[in-house]
């Protein structure tokens, strides 16, 4: 098997299913290739029998193939919670399918998916659906080319490639607004007589209020732990025990019934979601966010089912529209990633990066170039793996990621991506971290969001300007600054990191009209202030790169030697 991240990986437990051992294996019926007329492989993120609709056969003609691969689990330092969530859902789905009368062939293997599928020659030509992840499409491409696997269109998307290309085009710059309006009009979502409900398409300006405790967010759901959850937890801790994070499946839905419970929770959150969509607080990591992305990306609940449920709710328009916009954004980044082959077909400035986000002993230089518009090449600080940084905003946002593999989109964008971007962290390395650490992250969604929006690695291909901010934004939209050792207006290094970033990369933004006022403000800063900005950047970078902790006296002392 080889080593994973510096230690030998024990394998027998992972293969117990195929060898017929353990609780889950005991619940599976024995099947043969003759038990179904058509065998369908459903990938790990296609866990819904709705996929079978439209294939033109009687429901009971189908048999389902499911594969879990330890090689996939070791391809990155995936959060243990992410692995447990995925494996438990797939195993629950297998028994749910079986209970509906379909034969299920479940393969647990240390091979990759391509080799595993090729080894199932006795099942004849296996049918499957176009994978969402580029990495999986690439893996099975040769089998599809040889006709050993027949691919059907993926039925889980809400919009078509044609809709995207007609509204946005096939070349950058890509802009969400045109796509959003086109989809709204085409589908009739929140439309009346061809016009948007409420008189405008977006209520984003009404979705930016800080939360000050005026409405109590509903407590995050707790789910029961059954024998499958317990077995999967043991498996992941045994095989992937050196991966980051911890496992607590009581915080995540793993069965179909629990998926419905999660959807009910989302409905309870909806009334206040819009107003506080951009807010952050240490009192609730999710506030009024639905937490449905992980289930949606596995297709445990189909996106159209979620959207129909939300559109039917009697909730404030800014909440419903804000949720709809999030769902269409999901479609938007999928199309961009698919159209550009994960940005490989775009003529972008590129650099190599260390892959695997440098978790402990894992470090491999990628030969493939990655988008890097600003030529940022610093290593990801260990603070992103849980080492205390001294920046309360960063530490408070990293903690739920290490604990649960999740936090909502504003901490991801305006703290986690923002801090790394201001420190010139290699965008590929940050992307890999998001991919590994978040339970809802897959290549098609995480790469556009981090490379295109979070780090400006694509330049203006997706965004007109970088999303960067100093302490003022974080202080306004969160309560992190109240418990920080730094004062947001006096000595917080975030603001100087912001100014240093703009001074360092100013030339790259020349000619960008959305940055012109900001760049003029940079020019107005005195030489003394600019020197202090640079000194702060170097100090913070050095301390965090060594796994150290920032302290106010260290930053304050910079003024003495920066001039």
C-alpha positions in Angstrom: 0.0 0.0 0.0 2.8 2.5 0.6 2.9 5.3 3.1 0.4 8.1 3.6 1.7 11.4 4.9 4.6 9.9 6.6 3.2 6.8 8.2 2.3 3.3 7.0 -1.4 2.9 6.2 -3.1 -0.2 7.6 -5.4 -1.5 5.0 -7.3 -4.7 6.2 -10.1 -2.8 7.9 -10.9 -0.8 4.7 -11.3 -4.0 2.7 -13.6 -5.7 5.3 -16.7 -5.0 3.2 -15.5 -6.8 0.1 -14.3 -9.7 2.3 -17.8 -9.9 3.9 -16.8 -8.8 7.4 -18.4 -6.2 9.6 -22.0 -4.9 10.3 -22.4 -3.2 6.9 -21.2 -6.2 5.0 -23.6 -8.4 6.9 -26.6 -6.3 5.7 -25.7 -6.5 2.0 -27.4 -9.2 -0.1 -25.2 -11.4 -2.2 -25.6 -10.4 -5.9 -24.3 -11.7 -9.2 -24.1 -10.0 -12.6 -27.2 -11.9 -13.7 -29.3 -10.2 -11.1 -29.9 -7.1 -13.3 -30.3 -6.3 -17.0 -28.5 -3.0 -16.7 -25.8 -2.2 -14.2 -25.4 1.4 -13.3 -22.3 2.7 -11.5 -23.3 5.7 -9.3 -20.2 7.7 -8.2 -19.7 8.8 -4.6 -21.4 12.1 -5.3 -24.4 10.7 -7.1 -26.3 9.1 -4.3 -29.8 9.5 -5.5 -32.0 7.1 -7.5 -33.5 10.1 -9.3 -30.4 9.7 -11.6 -32.1 6.6 -13.1 -35.1 8.5 -14.4 -35.1 8.9 -18.1 -32.9 5.9 -18.9 -35.8 4.2 -20.6 -36.1 1.0 -18.7 -38.3 -0.4 -16.0 -37.0 0.6 -12.5 -36.4 -3.1 -11.5 -34.2 -3.7 -14.6 -31.4 -1.8 -12.9 -28.7 -2.9 -10.6 -26.5 -0.4 -8.8 -22.7 -0.6 -8.5 -21.1 1.5 -5.7 -17.3 1.8 -5.1 -15.4 3.1 -2.2 -11.7 3.6 -2.8 -9.0 4.1 -0.1 -6.7 5.4 -2.9 -9.1 8.3 -3.4 -9.1 8.9 0.3 -5.3 9.1 0.4 -5.0 11.4 -2.7 -5.1 14.4 -0.4 -5.0 14.9 3.3 -8.8 15.0 3.5 -10.4 15.9 6.8 -11.5 12.8 8.7 -15.0 14.2 9.0 -15.2 14.6 5.2 -14.2 11.0 4.6 -16.5 9.7 7.3 -19.4 11.7 6.0 -18.9 10.5 2.4 -18.4 6.8 3.3 -21.3 6.7 5.7 -23.7 8.3 3.2 -22.6 5.9 0.5 -23.1 2.9 2.8 -26.5 4.1 4.0 -27.5 4.7 0.4 -26.5 1.2 -0.6 -28.9 -0.3 2.0 -31.6 2.2 1.0 -31.4 1.1 -2.6 -31.4 -2.5 -1.6 -34.5 -1.9 0.5 -36.2 -0.6 -2.7 -35.7 -3.9 -4.4 -32.6 -3.2 -6.5 -29.5 -5.4 -6.4 -26.5 -3.6 -5.1 -22.9 -4.6 -5.8 -20.7 -2.8 -3.3 -16.9 -2.8 -3.9 -14.4 -1.6 -1.3 -11.0 -1.4 -2.8 -7.5 0.1 -2.6 -7.6 0.6 -6.4 -8.5 3.8 -8.2 -12.0 3.9 -9.8 -10.8 3.2 -13.3 -9.0 0.0 -12.3 -11.9 -1.1 -10.1 -14.4 -0.6 -12.9 -12.2 -2.4 -15.4 -12.1 -5.4 -13.0 -15.9 -5.7 -13.2 -15.8 -7.2 -16.7 -18.4 -9.9 -15.7 -21.0 -7.1 -15.4 -20.7 -6.3 -19.1 -20.9 -2.8 -20.3 -21.4 -0.6 -17.2 -23.4 2.5 -17.5 -22.7 5.7 -15.5 -23.3 9.4 -15.4 -20.9 12.1 -16.4 -18.9 12.8 -13.2 -19.1 16.3 -11.7 -15.4 16.2 -10.7 -12.8 16.6 -13.4 -10.5 14.3 -11.5 -13.0 11.4 -11.8 -13.8 12.2 -15.4 -10.1 12.0 -16.2 -9.7 8.7 -14.3 -12.4 6.9 -16.3 -11.8 8.6 -19.6 -10.0 5.7 -21.2 -12.7 3.2 -20.1 -15.4 5.5 -21.7 -13.3 5.8 -24.8 -13.1 2.0 -25.1 -16.8 1.6 -24.6 -16.4 -0.3 -21.4 -18.3 2.4 -19.6 -21.2 4.3 -21.2 -21.7 7.8 -19.9 -25.1 9.5 -19.7 -25.5 13.2 -19.1 -25.5 14.2 -15.4 -29.1 14.9 -14.4 -28.3 16.8 -11.2 -27.6 20.3 -12.7 -30.3 22.9 -12.8 -29.0 24.6 -16.0 -27.5 23.6 -19.3 -24.2 24.4 -20.9 -26.1 26.1 -23.7 -27.8 28.5 -21.3 -24.4 29.4 -19.9 -22.7 29.9 -23.3 -25.6 31.9 -24.7 -25.6 34.3 -21.7 -21.9 34.4 -20.7 -20.0 33.2 -23.7 -17.1 30.7 -24.1 -14.2 33.0 -23.3 -13.4 35.3 -20.3 -14.3 37.5 -18.8 -17.1 35.5 -17.3 -19.7 37.4 -15.4 -22.4 36.0 -13.1 -25.0 38.7 -13.6 -25.8 37.9 -17.2 -26.1 34.2 -16.4 -28.2 34.9 -13.3 -30.7 37.0 -15.1 -31.0 34.6 -18.0 -31.6 31.6 -15.7 -34.3 33.6 -13.7 -36.1 34.5 -16.9 -35.8 31.0 -18.5 -36.9 29.1 -15.4 -39.5 31.7 -14.2 -38.0 31.6 -10.7 -39.1 34.7 -8.7 -40.6 36.2 -11.8 -44.0 37.7 -12.5 -45.1 38.7 -16.0 -41.5 38.5 -17.2 -40.2 40.9 -14.5 -38.4 40.0 -11.2 -40.5 39.8 -8.1 -39.9 42.9 -6.0 -38.8 45.0 -9.0 -35.1 44.0 -9.1 -33.1 40.8 -9.6 -30.8 41.1 -6.7 -31.3 42.1 -3.0 -27.7 41.7 -2.2 -27.5 45.2 -0.6 -30.1 44.0 1.9 -28.1 40.9 2.9 -25.1 42.6 4.6 -26.3 43.3 8.2 -24.0 42.3 11.1 -25.6 40.1 13.6 -25.8 41.5 17.1 -27.9 38.8 18.8 -31.3 40.2 17.9 -32.6 36.9 16.5 -31.5 33.6 17.9 -30.3 31.2 15.3 -31.8 27.7 15.5 -29.5 25.2 17.0 -27.6 23.1 14.5 -29.3 19.7 14.1 -28.1 16.6 15.9 -28.3 13.3 14.3 -28.4 9.8 15.7 -25.4 7.5 15.5 -26.1 4.1 14.1 -24.0 1.0 13.5 -22.9 2.2 10.1 -21.8 5.5 11.5 -19.8 3.8 14.2 -18.2 1.3 11.8 -17.2 4.1 9.4 -15.8 6.2 12.2 -13.6 3.3 13.3 -12.5 2.7 9.7 -11.5 6.3 9.1 -9.7 6.7 12.4 -7.8 3.5 11.7 -6.9 4.0 8.0 -6.7 7.8 7.8 -5.9 8.6 11.4 -3.0 11.0 10.5 -5.4 13.2 8.5 -6.5 16.4 10.0 -9.6 17.0 12.0 -11.8 14.7 14.1 -15.0 12.8 13.5 -18.4 13.5 14.9 -21.2 12.2 12.7 -23.8 13.4 15.1 -23.4 16.8 13.4 -24.0 15.5 9.9 -26.9 13.7 8.1 -25.8 10.3 6.7 -29.2 8.7 5.8 -32.0 9.6 3.5 -34.3 10.3 6.5 -31.6 12.6 8.1 -31.3 14.4 4.7 -35.0 15.3 5.0 -34.3 16.5 8.6 -31.5 18.7 7.3 -33.9 20.2 4.7 -36.4 21.0 7.4 -33.6 22.8 9.3 -32.8 24.9 6.3 -36.4 26.0 6.1 -36.3 27.2 9.8 -33.2 29.2 9.0 -34.6 30.9 5.9 -36.5 33.9 7.4 -33.4 35.5 8.7 -30.9 34.1 6.2 -31.0 37.0 3.9 -30.4 39.9 6.3 -27.5 38.1 8.0 -26.1 36.2 5.1 -22.7 38.0 5.3 -22.5 38.2 9.1 -19.9 36.3 11.3 -20.1 35.5 15.0 -18.3 33.2 17.4 -21.6 32.4 19.0 -22.8 30.5 16.0 -20.6 29.3 13.1 -23.5 28.9 10.8 -26.0 31.6 12.0 -28.9 31.2 9.5 -27.1 29.3 6.8 -28.7 26.1 5.6 -25.7 23.8 5.8 -27.1 22.0 2.8 -24.1 22.3 0.4 -22.5 19.0 1.5 -25.7 17.0 0.9 -26.4 18.9 -2.3 -23.0 18.1 -3.7 -23.5 14.4 -2.9 -27.0 14.6 -4.4 -28.6 13.0 -1.3 -31.2 15.7 -1.9 -31.4 16.9 -5.5 -30.8 20.6 -6.1 -34.2 21.1 -7.7 -35.9 19.6 -4.7 -34.1 22.0 -2.4 -34.8 25.0 -4.6 -38.5 24.1 -5.0 -38.8 23.8 -1.2 -37.2 27.2 -0.6 -39.2 29.0 -3.3 -42.4 27.6 -1.7 -41.5 29.1 1.7 -43.3 32.2 3.0 -40.1 34.1 3.8 -38.7 37.6 3.2 -37.9 38.2 -0.4 -34.2 39.1 0.3 -33.8 35.7 2.0 -35.4 33.7 -0.8 -33.6 35.6 -3.5 -30.3 35.3 -1.7 -30.7 31.6 -1.4 -31.6 31.3 -5.1 -28.6 33.4 -6.1 -26.4 31.0 -4.1 -27.9 28.0 -6.0 -27.3 29.7 -9.4 -23.8 30.7 -8.4 -23.2 26.9 -7.8 -24.3 26.3 -11.4 -22.2 29.2 -12.7 -18.9 27.9 -11.2 -19.6 24.4 -12.4 -20.0 25.6 -16.0 -16.9 27.7 -15.9 -14.8 24.8 -14.5 -16.3 22.4 -17.0 -15.9 24.7 -20.0 -12.3 25.6 -19.3 -11.2 22.1 -18.3 -10.4 23.3 -14.8 -8.9 26.5 -16.2 -6.3 24.5 -18.2 -7.6 25.8 -21.5 -7.3 29.5 -20.5 -4.3 31.5 -21.4 -3.4 32.5 -17.9 -0.2 33.2 -16.0 0.8 30.0 -14.2 3.2 28.7 -11.7 3.8 25.3 -10.0 2.9 24.7 -6.4 3.3 22.2 -3.6 0.4 19.9 -3.7 -1.4 18.4 -0.7 -1.3 21.6 1.2 2.0 20.5 2.9 0.3 18.5 5.6 3.0 17.2 7.9 5.3 15.0 5.7 3.3 15.3 2.6 4.8 17.6 0.0 4.9 17.0 -3.7 5.9 19.5 -6.4 3.3 19.6 -9.2 4.7 19.7 -12.7 1.4 21.2 -13.9 1.1 24.9 -14.0 -1.6 26.6 -12.0 -3.2 30.0 -12.4 -1.3 32.6 -10.4 -2.0 36.1 -11.8 -0.1 37.9 -9.0 2.8 35.4 -8.8 2.2 34.6 -5.1 4.3 31.8 -3.8 4.4 31.7 0.0 3.6 28.5 1.9 0.3 28.1 3.7 0.9 28.9 7.4 0.4 26.1 9.9 -2.3 28.3 11.5 -4.6 26.9 8.8 -4.1 23.4 10.3 -4.9 24.6 13.8 -1.8 26.3 15.1 -2.7 29.4 17.0 -1.8 32.5 15.0 -2.8 35.3 17.5 -5.2 36.8 14.9 -8.6 36.1 16.5 -10.5 36.2 13.3 -8.2 33.6 11.6 -8.1 31.3 14.6 -11.9 31.5 15.2 -12.6 30.7 11.6 -10.1 27.8 11.4 -11.4 26.1 14.5 -14.8 25.0 13.1 -13.0 23.8 10.0 -10.7 21.6 12.0 -13.6 20.5 14.3 -16.3 20.0 11.7 -14.9 20.5 8.3 -17.2 23.5 7.6 -17.9 27.2 8.1 -20.1 29.4 5.9 -19.0 31.3 2.8 -18.2 34.7 4.3 -15.5 33.3 6.7 -14.2 31.3 3.8 -13.9 34.4 1.6 -13.3 37.4 3.9 -11.1 35.7 6.5 -9.6 32.4 5.4 -9.0 33.4 1.8 -8.4 37.1 2.6 -5.6 36.4 5.1 -3.8 33.9 2.8 -4.2 36.3 -0.1 -2.7 39.2 1.8 0.2 37.0 2.8 0.9 36.0 -0.8 0.2 32.3 -0.2 0.4 30.3 -3.4 -3.2 30.1 -4.6 -2.9 26.5 -5.5 -1.8 25.6 -2.1 -4.7 27.4 -0.5 -7.1 25.8 -2.9 -5.8 22.4 -2.0 -6.3 23.2 1.7 -10.0 24.1 1.1 -10.4 21.0 -1.0 -9.0 18.8 1.8 -10.5 20.5 4.8 -14.1 21.2 3.8 -16.8 18.5 3.7 -18.6 20.2 0.7 -15.4 20.8 -1.4 -15.0 19.2 -4.8 -12.7 20.3 -7.6 -15.5 21.8 -9.7 -16.7 24.1 -6.9 -13.6 24.8 -4.8 -11.2 25.8 -7.7 -13.4 28.5 -9.2 -14.3 29.9 -5.8 -10.7 30.0 -4.4 -8.7 30.6 -7.6 -11.3 32.9 -9.2 -12.8 34.7 -6.3 -10.8 34.1 -3.1 -7.3 34.8 -4.4 -7.6 36.6 -7.8 -5.4 33.9 -9.3 -7.4 34.1 -12.5 -7.1 37.9 -12.8 -10.2 39.4 -14.2 -11.4 36.1 -15.8 -14.1 35.8 -13.1 -13.9 38.9 -10.9 -13.4 42.5 -11.7 -11.2 43.1 -8.6 -9.7 41.2 -5.7 -11.7 40.5 -2.5 -9.3 41.9 0.1 -10.0 43.8 3.3 -8.4 45.0 6.4 -9.6 45.1 10.0 -12.5 47.6 9.4 -14.5 45.0 7.4 -13.9 42.2 9.9 -14.8 44.4 12.8 -18.0 45.6 11.2 -19.2 42.2 10.1 -18.1 40.0 13.1 -17.5 39.9 16.8 -14.0 38.5 16.4 -12.2 41.8 17.2 -13.9 42.0 20.6 -11.9 39.1 22.0 -8.6 39.7 20.0 -5.4 40.9 21.6 -5.1 43.4 18.8 -7.2 46.5 18.5 -8.9 46.9 15.1 -8.1 50.6 14.8 -4.8 50.8 16.7 -2.5 47.9 16.1 -4.3 45.1 14.1 -1.9 43.9 11.4 -4.7 43.2 9.0 -5.0 46.7 7.8 -1.3 47.2 7.2 -1.3 43.8 5.4 -4.0 45.2 3.2 -2.1 48.4 2.3 1.1 46.4 1.8 -0.7 44.0 -0.6 -2.0 47.0 -2.7 1.5 48.6 -2.8 3.2 45.3 -3.7 0.7 44.4 -6.5 -0.4 47.9 -7.6 1.1 47.5 -11.1 -1.1 44.5 -11.7 -4.2 46.6 -11.1 -3.3 49.5 -13.3 -6.0 50.2 -15.8 -8.7 48.5 -13.7 -11.2 51.2 -13.1 -12.7 49.5 -10.1 -9.3 49.7 -8.4 -8.4 53.3 -9.4 -9.7 55.0 -6.2 -8.1 52.4 -4.0 -4.7 52.8 -5.8 -4.9 56.6 -5.4 -5.4 56.1 -1.6 -2.2 54.0 -1.6 -0.3 56.7 -3.4 -1.4 59.2 -0.7 0.2 57.2 2.1 3.4 58.6 3.5 6.8 56.9 3.0 6.9 56.2 6.8 3.5 54.5 6.6 4.4 52.5 3.6 7.6 51.3 5.2 5.6 50.2 8.3 3.2 48.4 6.0 6.0 46.4 4.4 7.6 45.7 7.8 4.3 44.4 9.2 3.9 42.1 6.2 7.4 40.7 6.6 7.0 40.3 10.3 3.6 38.5 10.1 4.8 36.3 7.2 7.9 35.3 9.1 6.1 34.5 12.4 3.3 32.5 10.8 5.6 30.7 8.4 7.5 29.4 11.5 4.3 28.3 13.2 4.6 31.1 15.7 2.0 33.3 17.3 1.6 37.0 16.6 1.6 39.3 19.7 0.8 43.0 19.9 4.2 44.1 21.2 5.9 42.5 18.2 3.8 44.5 15.7 4.1 47.7 17.7 7.9 47.4 17.9 8.0 47.5 14.1 7.6 51.3 14.1 11.0 51.7 15.7 12.9 50.0 12.9 10.8 50.3 9.8 11.8 53.9 8.9 
